[in-house]
């Protein structure tokens, strides 16, 4: 395994600084929302986490297409890495949403179209790992994983547009406000700046984590290959 | 409009700080756990890689005592 590239080390430092800046902006720059109070501050990282989740599922789907077209195993590692990171961030988004819901809607969970579809997405991608874990042969595992990642991605735009297509209590952040939504607020310019900056920071964080996770995947593959070589040399 | 009406009726800003703390504890906590898992997996794989290094490959040979 090669030592950590300088660019990755620099990206790590940039990420730490950006993340600290975003946290500072959330707590000290963005004004307090007067109807919901402090819980509204969860919004910035809640949406950013779900954004990273969706972005990673997209990368996973694209990697699946490229893998099926080229057969290059590297794209299987990229897809796996992206989906693993996204699963974590999507889970963070769901849990923080539930905490916000408890304060705003007076319930931890409701079978609203957005919440339900988000839970389905999380379960679909959790099953991706179960599928991969059940296949020993690497090429078949990669092929099935790629097909599953492509098909699974269909659920992601459905979740994104669910609050625009169906009657729901979940607020719409960008675009038209749903008449039945609860927890909507008017975004002041400083709130909007913090929100956009948080999205940007989480995108950079995703790139950094993806790079680390790809390197981990390559290391795992190298170890697997060495084990096979050692076994065949016996 | 409804938002403004609610605002006019409201006496003071509700104290929802405990939910905010819970939210950020989840965000930072789960991110920290994931970063730790990446580090631990990397360390375990690096140990395996070192143990499988070609220079000490004889450990896996049939004639090895191990």
Interface residues (C-beta under 8 A of the other chain):
Chain A: X1 X32 X34 X35 X36 X37 X38 X39 X40 X41 X42 X45 X46 X49 X85 X88 X91 X92 X95 X96 X99 X100 X102 X103 X184 X185 X186 X209 X212 X213 X215 X216 X219 X220 X222 X223 X226 X227 X230 X231 X233 X234
Chain B: X3 X6 X7 X10 X13 X14 X15 X16 X17 X19 X20 X22 X23 X24 X26 X27 X30 X31 X34 X38 X41 X42 X45 X46 X48 X49 X52 X57 X60 X61 X62
